[in-house]
Amino acid sequence: MNAIYLLALLSCLACVSCVGAKIPKERKVTLEAKLKFKKNAIGKDNHYYTVKIGKRSAVWPTEAFPPTRLKRDKIYKLDLIEEEYRSNIGKIDGEQWVYWAPELVNVYDGSKLLYDATVCEVHRTQMDRKAVRITYGLYWPPKSYQEARDKDFPHTGLALGGCCVDSERTYTHSWVCSDCVANKERWSKENRKKRGGG
């Protein structure tokens, strides 16, 4: 491993670990609204959608059905969980900046449930909502791990914060699937044996 990369990663981890655990508050919100979608790009080949729900805007989950299935002139019911985001970076008039970040949980068409984020799309099991530590720093797992994660264990509680450490944000909430966690542990154990790590 490149020594400079290792030093950068360790400095990021040290910066985060020196701050006490701050688990953000969450609140549940239910709305009924017409939905407006916007297609966004990360680089040339990766796309994702954001959905505007009244004054709120949320990322459309990649594991959900394509938003083109929804009618633009129809009112849908949505359950959201909003997580409190506090940061000393960019204080406004000396006050800590506060933002409630929305995450889509359920989408209903009348009484029909169209999407449920609480159920693992791989194992079809009910997931738990857990506070998980955010991992900051450069994150480049092997391609074999990425492929296995996407296929067999997408919900292990991994939360990536990017390379810029926000010392006010050490934890977030995530849906965690017990079957995903077990599959990740099994995959890690098998690959340690392949590499001769026992």
DOVO-398067 format. One record per residue (C-alpha): residue number from 1; residue in one letter; y, z, x. Coordinates in steps of 0.02 Angstrom, whole numbers, plus 50000, padded with zeros to 5 digits. Each point is the difference from the previous one (the first is absolute). Example, Ala and Ser with C-alpha at 12.3 -4.5 7.8 and 13.67 -1.06 7.14 Angstrom:
DOVO-398067
REC kolfi dotor north    up  east
REC     1     A 49775 50390 50615
REC     2     S 50172 49967 50069
end
This chain:
DOVO-398067
REC kolfi dotor north    up  east
REC     1     M 50000 50000 50000
REC     2     N 50173 49957 50064
REC     3     A 50082 50157 50072
REC     4     I 50170 49961 49923
REC     5     Y 49921 49976 49829
REC     6     L 49907 50166 50019
REC     7     L 50159 50093 50049
REC     8     A 50095 49925 49852
REC     9     L 49861 50051 49880
REC    10     L 49989 50177 50070
REC    11     S 50189 50023 49988
REC    12     C 49996 49946 49817
REC    13     L 49858 50121 49962
REC    14     A 50084 50142 50094
REC    15     C 50161 49973 49904
REC    16     V 49909 50010 49833
REC    17     S 49889 50147 50045
REC    18     C 50147 50110 50052
REC    19     V 50068 50000 49822
REC    20     G 49927 50116 49869
REC    21     A 49898 49923 49860
REC    22     K 50114 49938 49863
REC    23     I 49904 49941 49849
REC    24     P 50115 49903 49884
REC    25     K 50015 50037 49814
REC    26     E 49933 49878 49872
REC    27     R 50043 49969 49819
REC    28     K 49915 49897 49865
REC    29     V 50098 49872 49900
REC    30     T 49946 49894 49851
REC    31     L 50104 49847 49953
REC    32     E 49992 49856 49879
REC    33     A 50086 49842 50060
REC    34     K 49994 49814 50027
REC    35     L 49948 49966 50179
REC    36     K 50087 49889 50126
REC    37     F 49907 49948 50156
REC    38     K 50062 49943 50169
REC    39     K 49891 49920 50133
REC    40     N 50035 50065 50176
REC    41     A 49938 49943 50170
REC    42     I 49949 50090 50159
REC    43     G 49997 49864 50130
REC    44     K 49936 49828 49953
REC    45     D 49831 50037 49921
REC    46     N 50011 50173 49919
REC    47     H 50075 50020 49828
REC    48     Y 50020 50143 49878
REC    49     Y 50088 50029 49835
REC    50     T 50126 50128 49945
REC    51     V 50021 50040 49817
REC    52     K 50166 50051 49923
REC    53     I 49978 50128 49861
REC    54     G 50170 50035 49924
REC    55     K 50102 50073 50144
REC    56     R 49845 50037 50105
REC    57     S 49911 49883 50119
REC    58     A 49821 50025 50064
REC    59     V 49878 49904 50107
REC    60     W 49865 49916 49896
REC    61     P 49832 50063 50069
REC    62     T 49904 49868 50096
REC    63     E 49836 50059 49921
REC    64     A 50069 49972 49824
REC    65     F 49983 49838 49903
REC    66     P 50130 49864 50036
REC    67     P 50163 50038 49910
REC    68     T 50004 49822 49933
REC    69     R 49875 50061 49868
REC    70     L 50137 50100 49915
REC    71     K 50122 49925 49876
REC    72     R 50183 50011 50049
REC    73     D 50064 50025 49823
REC    74     K 49878 50139 49953
REC    75     I 50027 50188 50013
REC    76     Y 49868 50093 50100
REC    77     K 49973 50187 50021
REC    78     L 49991 50062 50179
REC    79     D 49957 50167 50079
REC    80     L 50082 50030 50168
REC    81     I 49996 50138 50128
REC    82     E 50164 50021 50092
REC    83     E 49999 50086 50169
REC    84     E 50156 50087 50064
REC    85     Y 50063 49922 50161
REC    86     R 50124 50106 50098
REC    87     S 50076 49947 50164
REC    88     N 50135 50064 50115
REC    89     I 50017 49824 50067
REC    90     G 50158 49928 49923
REC    91     K 50068 50155 49912
REC    92     I 50123 49963 49860
REC    93     D 50153 50113 50008
REC    94     G 49899 50122 50106
REC    95     E 49866 50014 49868
REC    96     Q 49819 49956 50026
REC    97     W 49956 49830 49927
REC    98     V 49874 50015 49856
REC    99     Y 49902 49858 49921
REC   100     W 49855 50003 49877
REC   101     A 49876 49865 50054
REC   102     P 49898 49934 49852
REC   103     E 49815 49957 50010
REC   104     L 49912 49911 49858
REC   105     V 49852 50096 49926
REC   106     N 49958 49921 49831
REC   107     V 50049 49844 49903
REC   108     Y 49967 49991 49813
REC   109     D 50012 49858 49876
REC   110     G 50015 50103 49842
REC   111     S 49851 50118 50010
REC   112     K 49902 49886 50117
REC   113     L 49994 50059 50181
REC   114     L 50029 49851 50115
REC   115     Y 50011 50089 50168
REC   116     D 49951 50173 50063
REC   117     A 50046 50049 50179
REC   118     T 49900 50161 49987
REC   119     V 49833 49905 50005
REC   120     C 49938 49928 50165
REC   121     E 49984 49811 49981
REC   122     V 49851 49996 50121
REC   123     H 49895 50147 49937
REC   124     R 50068 50016 49822
REC   125     T 50012 50189 50026
REC   126     Q 50141 50116 49949
REC   127     M 50113 50041 50147
REC   128     D 50095 50158 50044
REC   129     R 50187 50006 50034
REC   130     K 50024 50085 50169
REC   131     A 50139 50041 50121
REC   132     V 49964 49907 50162
REC   133     R 50085 50002 50170
REC   134     I 50098 49842 50040
REC   135     T 49945 49913 50160
REC   136     Y 50147 49934 50100
REC   137     G 49990 49883 50149
REC   138     L 49925 49831 50036
REC   139     Y 49839 49972 49904
REC   140     W 49885 49858 50052
REC   141     P 49821 50038 49951
REC   142     P 49862 49877 50048
REC   143     K 49975 49855 49881
REC   144     S 49823 50061 49961
REC   145     Y 50073 50166 49941
REC   146     Q 50133 49916 49893
REC   147     E 49870 49889 49916
REC   148     A 49884 50148 49968
REC   149     R 50144 50105 49933
REC   150     D 50056 49865 49878
REC   151     K 49822 49973 49938
REC   152     D 49920 50173 50004
REC   153     F 50130 50138 50017
REC   154     P 50178 49954 49948
REC   155     H 50046 50175 49935
REC   156     T 49974 50128 50139
REC   157     G 50176 50072 49998
REC   158     L 50067 49899 50147
REC   159     A 50190 49997 49986
REC   160     L 50095 49897 50127
REC   161     G 50183 50038 50031
REC   162     G 50040 49863 50125
REC   163     C 50064 50024 50177
REC   164     C 50164 50087 49953
REC   165     V 49965 50185 49975
REC   166     D 50091 50086 49857
REC   167     S 49989 50184 50045
REC   168     E 50041 50046 49819
REC   169     R 49850 49905 49934
REC   170     T 49836 50064 50071
REC   171     Y 49892 49991 49843
REC   172     T 49979 49887 49850
REC   173     H 49878 49990 49854
REC   174     S 49856 49879 49986
REC   175     W 49851 49963 49889
REC   176     V 49842 50049 50096
REC   177     C 49824 49944 49954
REC   178     S 49856 50111 50058
REC   179     D 49886 49848 50014
REC   180     C 50128 49911 50110
REC   181     V 50012 50153 50113
REC   182     A 49809 50007 50015
REC   183     N 49991 49813 50039
REC   184     K 50134 50015 50134
REC   185     E 49907 50145 50083
REC   186     R 49838 49901 49994
REC   187     W 50084 49845 50073
REC   188     S 50081 50102 50140
REC   189     K 49836 50085 50044
REC   190     E 49904 49835 50005
REC   191     N 50133 49918 50110
REC   192     R 50006 50148 50120
REC   193     K 49813 49976 50025
REC   194     K 50024 49813 50031
REC   195     R 50130 50038 50133
REC   196     G 49884 50131 50078
REC   197     G 50102 50149 49943
REC   198     G 49856 50090 49915
end
